[in-house]
Amino acid sequence: MGRSLSFIAGAAIGVMATTVLAYLLGPAREAHFDERYRSRWDQALEDGKQAAAEHEVALRQQLATAKQPRLPI
């Protein structure tokens, strides 16, 4: 009884993991397969790159401000 229960539990975990991966890497429901197609994963990667670029610009501005010499009062 123990082996069959372990098999069923393992199969259930495998099905759940596959479902999650298919959701993350698969297309959205309204997706059209043409040159504009992107999966959720691709969209998340692009959003992350854009946010990183914006953050880098802000940090470079802070660095430039911090490097400016301060005049004594």
Secondary structure as GFF3:
##gff-version 3
##sequence-region A 1 73
A	DSSP	alpha_helix	2	25	.	.	.	ID=ss1
A	DSSP	alpha_helix	40	67	.	.	.	ID=ss2
###
